């Protein structure tokens, strides 16, 4: 039977359990296009960010 040689410290235990708190990424509906996008990110389809044109829009061909 395998027996641990040393006690696992609180720090190592906490580092292992920290991944349990990770949640799925959130998405919001874009006001202009209605597409789902990440909050605080550029809408890659239209190139808009906070009502301003930041990147050229991708052509849907």
Secondary structure as GFF3:
##gff-version 3
##sequence-region A 1 61
A	DSSP	alpha_helix	10	17	.	.	.	ID=ss1
A	DSSP	three_ten_helix	18	21	.	.	.	ID=ss2
A	DSSP	beta_strand	28	29	.	.	.	ID=ss3
A	DSSP	beta_strand	36	37	.	.	.	ID=ss4
A	DSSP	beta_strand	48	49	.	.	.	ID=ss5
A	DSSP	beta_strand	52	53	.	.	.	ID=ss6
###
